[in-house]
Amino acid sequence: MRTTLWLLCLATTGCANLLGIDDGIPRTDAAAADVSAADVFSPLHCGDTTCNFAALESCCAADDGGAQACASATTDCPGLYIPCDRSSQCEQDPDAGPIVCCADYDVTEAGVVATGVSCVPASDCNAASDRFPLCGGPGGAADCPADASCGTSTFSLPSFQVCLGGGVL
């Protein structure tokens, strides 16, 4: 019986599939288990470093506006959680219209302070809602309203690209 199975395996090209063995030969059929997906890197700006958005990393900024560090989905962020820096990192919802990466803010004696970052419908990301869009990455200016431009924040979200002008900030 063993000899018959062994000869059958040698006579077929799918021996590794039959035995569940990874033989190092990439398969192109849908049933193959050993085809590996290409590694994808999607940059997410985070202070002096770059997080990998595709690996579910986000940025965590210290409450005092200080150090920014990458955080994984399992890392606790004691400060400002920044899950995106551009609209292309937001899941789009055809029923809600365009979704943008948007920061909530408060105006304090010290100036404009970001209090949160999330993906929201573009129609909800404006000064009237105490929000402004982030516009990092290539083509980020397209995330800004027509009368605003993409520039580097110096106070509310230091070093992040945000939409400036046009009643946004």
SERO-4910 file (N, C-alpha, C, O; in steps of 0.05 Angstrom, whole numbers):
BEGIN
 pado doro    nc1    nc2    nc3   cac1   cac2   cac3    cc1    cc2    cc3    oc1    oc2    oc3
  Met    A     16    -24      0      0      0      0     17     25      0     12     44    -15
  Arg    A     39     26     17     56     49     18     70     53     -9     72     76    -19
  Thr    A     79     32    -22     92     33    -47     74     45    -68     82     61    -85
  Thr    A     49     37    -68     29     46    -87     25     76    -84     24     91   -104
  Leu    A     22     86    -59     18    114    -54     43    130    -63     40    151    -75
  Trp    A     66    120    -57     91    133    -64     94    135    -95    101    156   -105
  Leu    A     88    113   -109     90    114   -138     69    133   -150     74    146   -170
  Leu    A     45    133   -138     24    151   -147     34    180   -144     29    197   -161
  Cys    A     46    186   -121     57    213   -116     78    221   -137     77    243   -147
  Leu    A     96    203   -142    117    208   -162    106    212   -190    117    227   -205
  Ala    A     84    199   -196     73    200   -223     56    226   -227     50    233   -250
  Thr    A     49    239   -205     33    264   -208     50    288   -201     69    286   -187
  Thr    A     41    311   -212     56    336   -206     45    349   -180     58    368   -170
  Gly    A     23    340   -170     12    352   -146     18    337   -120      2    338   -102
  Cys    A     40    324   -119     47    308    -95     47    325    -70     37    317    -49
  Ala    A     59    349    -72     61    366    -48     33    375    -40     27    376    -16
  Asn    A     15    380    -59    -12    387    -52    -27    364    -39    -41    368    -19
  Leu    A    -23    339    -49    -36    316    -38    -27    310     -9    -43    303      7
  Leu    A     -2    314     -4      9    308     22      9    332     41     16    329     64
  Gly    A      2    355     31      2    379     47     30    388     54     35    398     76
  Ile    A     49    385     36     77    392     40     83    417     25     75    420      2
  Asp    A     98    436     37    107    460     23    134    452     10    154    450     24
  Asp    A    134    449    -16    158    441    -30    174    464    -41    193    460    -55
  Gly    A    165    489    -35    179    512    -44    172    521    -72    182    541    -82
  Ile    A    154    506    -86    146    513   -113    120    529   -111    100    519   -102
  Pro    A    121    555   -119     97    571   -117     75    560   -135     80    552   -158
  Arg    A     51    559   -125     28    550   -140     12    574   -149     11    595   -136
  Thr    A     -1    572   -172    -17    594   -182    -46    588   -181    -63    606   -186
  Asp    A    -54    564   -174    -82    557   -173    -94    566   -146    -79    569   -126
  Ala    A   -119    572   -145   -132    582   -121   -131    564    -97   -132    573    -74
  Ala    A   -128    538   -101   -128    519    -79   -101    516    -66    -99    504    -45
  Ala    A    -80    527    -78    -54    524    -68    -50    540    -42    -59    563    -40
  Ala    A    -38    528    -22    -35    541      4     -8    555      7     -4    571     25
  Asp    A     11    550    -12     38    561     -7     44    585    -25     67    591    -29
  Val    A     24    598    -36     29    623    -51     29    645    -31     10    649    -17
  Ser    A     51    660    -30     52    681    -11     46    708    -24     54    713    -47
  Ala    A     31    725    -10     24    751    -20     49    769    -18     65    766      0
  Ala    A     51    788    -36     73    807    -36     71    824    -11     48    831     -3
  Asp    A     93    831      1     93    849     24     85    876     14     95    886     -7
  Val    A     67    889     28     58    916     20     66    935     42     63    930     65
  Phe    A     77    958     34     84    979     53     68   1004     46     69   1013     23
  Ser    A     54   1014     65     40   1039     61     49   1058     83     42   1054    106
  Pro    A     63   1079     75     75   1097     95     54   1113    110     35   1123     98
  Leu    A     57   1116    136     41   1134    153     61   1151    168     76   1141    185
  His    A     61   1176    162     79   1195    175     75   1195    205     52   1194    215
  Cys    A     97   1196    221     95   1196    250    120   1209    261    138   1196    269
  Gly    A    120   1235    262    143   1250    272    168   1244    256    168   1248    232
  Asp    A    188   1235    270    214   1229    257    215   1201    245    236   1193    235
  Thr    A    193   1186    247    193   1158    237    170   1155    217    153   1173    214
  Thr    A    168   1132    205    147   1125    187    135   1098    195    150   1078    197
  Cys    A    109   1098    200     96   1073    208     86   1059    183     83   1071    162
  Asn    A     80   1033    185     70   1018    162     40   1014    166     31    996    180
  Phe    A     25   1031    152     -5   1030    154    -15   1003    145    -34    993    156
  Ala    A     -2    991    124    -11    965    114     -8    943    134    -22    923    133
  Ala    A     10    946    154     14    927    175     -2    934    200      4    925    222
  Leu    A    -22    951    196    -40    960    217    -26    977    239    -35    977    262
  Glu    A     -4    990    231      9   1008    250     -5   1036    248    -14   1044    226
  Ser    A     -5   1050    270    -15   1077    271      5   1094    285     26   1083    294
  Cys    A      0   1119    288     18   1137    302      6   1145    329    -19   1148    331
  Cys    A     22   1147    349     13   1155    375     30   1179    383     54   1177    385
  Ala    A     17   1202    388     31   1226    396     26   1231    425      3   1228    435
  Ala    A     47   1238    440     45   1243    468     25   1266    473     22   1284    457
  Asp    A     10   1264    495    -10   1284    502      1   1313    502    -14   1332    495
  Asp    A     26   1316    509     37   1343    510     47   1353    483     61   1374    482
  Gly    A     39   1339    461     48   1347    435     76   1339    429     88   1348    409
  Gly    A     88   1323    446    116   1315    443    120   1291    425    109   1290    403
  Ala    A    135   1272    435    144   1249    419    121   1234    405    100   1230    417
  Gln    A    126   1227    381    108   1210    365    122   1184    360    145   1183    353
  Ala    A    106   1162    362    117   1135    358     97   1117    345     73   1122    348
  Cys    A    106   1097    330     88   1078    317     76   1061    339     88   1054    358
  Ala    A     51   1053    334     36   1036    352     22   1015    335     11   1021    314
  Ser    A     22    990    345      8    969    331    -20    967    342    -28    982    360
  Ala    A    -36    950    330    -64    947    338    -66    938    367    -87    942    380
  Thr    A    -45    925    377    -46    915    405    -32    934    425    -32    928    448
  Thr    A    -21    956    415     -7    975    432    -27    996    443    -44   1006    428
  Asp    A    -25   1002    468    -42   1022    481    -29   1050    474     -5   1053    476
  Cys    A    -46   1069    466    -36   1095    460    -47   1114    481    -71   1121    482
  Pro    A    -30   1123    499    -38   1141    521    -43   1170    512    -53   1186    527
  Gly    A    -35   1176    487    -37   1203    477    -58   1205    455    -79   1193    456
  Leu    A    -51   1220    434    -68   1224    411    -63   1202    391    -41   1199    380
  Tyr    A    -84   1186    386    -83   1164    367    -87   1175    339   -107   1188    334
  Ile    A    -68   1170    321    -69   1180    293    -69   1156    274    -47   1146    268
  Pro    A    -93   1147    265    -94   1123    249    -89   1128    219    -87   1109    204
  Cys    A    -88   1153    211    -85   1159    182    -72   1186    179    -73   1203    197
  Asp    A    -61   1191    155    -51   1218    150    -59   1227    121    -49   1248    112
  Arg    A    -76   1212    109    -87   1219     82   -113   1203     77   -118   1183     90
  Ser    A   -128   1213     59   -154   1201     53   -152   1173     41   -170   1156     46
  Ser    A   -131   1167     27   -128   1140     15   -125   1119     36   -128   1095     29
  Gln    A   -120   1126     61   -119   1106     82   -146   1102     96   -147   1087    116
  Cys    A   -166   1115     86   -193   1112     97   -210   1094     80   -209   1096     55
  Glu    A   -225   1076     92   -243   1059     77   -265   1077     66   -278   1092     80
  Gln    A   -269   1074     40   -289   1091     26   -317   1078     27   -319   1053     25
  Asp    A   -337   1094     31   -365   1085     33   -380   1099     11   -386   1123     14
  Pro    A   -388   1085    -10   -402   1098    -32   -428   1112    -23   -436   1132    -36
  Asp    A   -441   1102     -2   -466   1115      7   -460   1141     22   -478   1158     23
  Ala    A   -437   1144     34   -431   1168     50   -416   1189     34   -412   1211     44
  Gly    A   -409   1183      9   -392   1202     -6   -363   1198      1   -356   1179     15
  Pro    A   -346   1216     -8   -317   1213     -2   -311   1214     28   -323   1230     43
  Ile    A   -294   1196     37   -285   1195     65   -257   1206     66   -240   1198     50
  Val    A   -252   1224     85   -225   1236     88   -214   1231    116   -228   1226    135
  Cys    A   -188   1233    118   -174   1231    143   -176   1259    156   -168   1279    143
  Cys    A   -188   1261    179   -195   1287    190   -188   1289    220   -190   1270    235
  Ala    A   -179   1313    228   -172   1318    256   -193   1335    268   -202   1355    257
  Asp    A   -201   1328    292   -218   1344    309   -200   1364    324   -177   1357    330
  Tyr    A   -210   1388    330   -193   1406    344   -209   1423    364   -234   1427    361
  Asp    A   -195   1434    383   -206   1454    402   -188   1478    400   -164   1477    395
  Val    A   -200   1501    403   -185   1526    404   -182   1533    433   -201   1537    448
  Thr    A   -157   1535    442   -150   1541    470   -134   1567    471   -129   1579    450
  Glu    A   -127   1575    495   -110   1599    498    -83   1595    484    -72   1614    474
  Ala    A    -74   1570    483    -48   1564    471    -50   1563    440    -30   1564    427
  Gly    A    -74   1561    430    -78   1558    401    -96   1535    394   -111   1525    410
  Val    A    -94   1526    369   -110   1503    359    -96   1477    368    -73   1473    362
  Val    A   -112   1460    381   -101   1435    391   -117   1412    380   -142   1411    383
  Ala    A   -104   1393    366   -117   1369    356   -126   1351    379   -110   1346    397
  Thr    A   -151   1342    378   -161   1325    400   -167   1296    390   -172   1279    407
  Gly    A   -167   1292    364   -172   1265    353   -168   1265    323   -169   1286    311
  Val    A   -163   1242    312   -160   1238    283   -175   1213    276   -173   1192    288
  Ser    A   -192   1216    255   -208   1193    246   -216   1197    217   -212   1219    206
  Cys    A   -228   1177    205   -238   1179    178   -268   1186    180   -284   1172    193
  Val    A   -276   1207    166   -303   1217    167   -311   1226    138   -294   1230    122
  Pro    A   -337   1229    133   -346   1239    107   -334   1267    103   -333   1283    122
  Ala    A   -325   1273     79   -313   1299     73   -332   1322     80   -323   1343     89
  Ser    A   -358   1318     78   -377   1339     84   -377   1346    114   -387   1367    122
  Asp    A   -367   1328    131   -365   1333    160   -338   1343    169   -334   1347    193
  Cys    A   -319   1346    151   -292   1354    159   -288   1383    150   -277   1388    129
  Asn    A   -296   1401    167   -293   1430    161   -292   1446    187   -297   1436    208
  Ala    A   -287   1472    184   -284   1490    208   -310   1491    223   -310   1494    248
  Ala    A   -333   1490    209   -359   1492    223   -363   1468    242   -378   1470    261
  Ser    A   -349   1445    236   -351   1421    253   -326   1419    271   -322   1398    283
  Asp    A   -310   1440    272   -285   1440    288   -267   1417    279   -256   1402    295
  Arg    A   -263   1415    253   -247   1394    241   -231   1405    217   -239   1424    205
  Phe    A   -208   1392    212   -193   1398    187   -181   1373    176   -174   1354    190
  Pro    A   -180   1371    149   -169   1347    135   -139   1345    137   -125   1366    137
  Leu    A   -129   1321    138   -100   1316    135    -95   1309    106   -112   1298     92
  Cys    A    -71   1317     96    -66   1314     67    -38   1303     62    -26   1312     43
  Gly    A    -29   1284     78     -2   1273     74      0   1255     50    -21   1248     38
  Gly    A     24   1249     42     29   1231     20     27   1244     -7     19   1267     -9
  Pro    A     34   1229    -28     33   1240    -55      5   1248    -63    -14   1233    -58
  Gly    A      2   1270    -75    -24   1280    -85    -42   1289    -62    -66   1291    -65
  Gly    A    -30   1294    -38    -46   1302    -15    -62   1327    -18    -83   1329     -5
  Ala    A    -54   1345    -35    -68   1370    -39    -97   1364    -49   -115   1381    -45
  Ala    A   -101   1342    -62   -128   1335    -72   -147   1330    -49   -171   1330    -53
  Asp    A   -136   1325    -25   -153   1320     -2   -164   1346     10   -182   1346     27
  Cys    A   -153   1369      1   -161   1395     12   -184   1407     -4   -186   1402    -28
  Pro    A   -200   1424      9   -221   1439     -5   -207   1457    -26   -183   1463    -24
  Ala    A   -222   1465    -46   -211   1481    -68   -197   1507    -59   -178   1515    -72
  Asp    A   -207   1519    -38   -195   1544    -29   -174   1541     -6   -168   1560      8
  Ala    A   -164   1517     -3   -144   1511     17   -120   1498      4   -122   1488    -18
  Ser    A    -97   1498     18    -73   1485      8    -62   1466     29    -67   1469     53
  Cys    A    -46   1447     19    -34   1427     37     -8   1439     47     10   1446     31
  Gly    A     -4   1440     74     20   1450     85     26   1436    111     10   1420    122
  Thr    A     50   1440    122     59   1427    146     48   1442    171     52   1466    174
  Ser    A     35   1427    188     25   1438    213     48   1443    232     66   1427    234
  Thr    A     48   1466    244     69   1473    263     60   1472    292     76   1472    310
  Phe    A     33   1470    296     24   1470    324      3   1448    330      8   1431    347
  Ser    A    -19   1447    315    -41   1429    322    -32   1399    319    -39   1383    336
  Leu    A    -18   1393    298     -7   1366    293     21   1369    282     25   1366    258
  Pro    A     40   1376    299     67   1382    289     78   1361    270     77   1337    275
  Ser    A     88   1371    248    101   1356    226     82   1341    208     91   1330    188
  Phe    A     56   1341    213     37   1328    195     28   1348    174     28   1372    178
  Gln    A     21   1338    150     11   1354    129    -19   1357    133    -34   1338    135
  Val    A    -29   1382    134    -57   1388    139    -66   1409    119    -49   1424    107
  Cys    A    -92   1411    114   -103   1432     96   -104   1458    111   -116   1460    133
  Leu    A    -93   1478     99    -92   1505    111   -107   1525     94   -105   1524     69
  Gly    A   -121   1543    107   -135   1565     93   -163   1556     85   -172   1534     91
  Gly    A   -176   1574     71   -203   1568     61   -223   1563     83   -242   1548     79
  Gly    A   -220   1575    106   -238   1571    128   -234   1545    143   -249   1539    161
  Val    A   -213   1530    135   -208   1504    148   -194   1509    175   -203   1498    195
  Leu    A   -174   1526    176   -160   1534    201   -154   1563    200   -143   1573    219
***
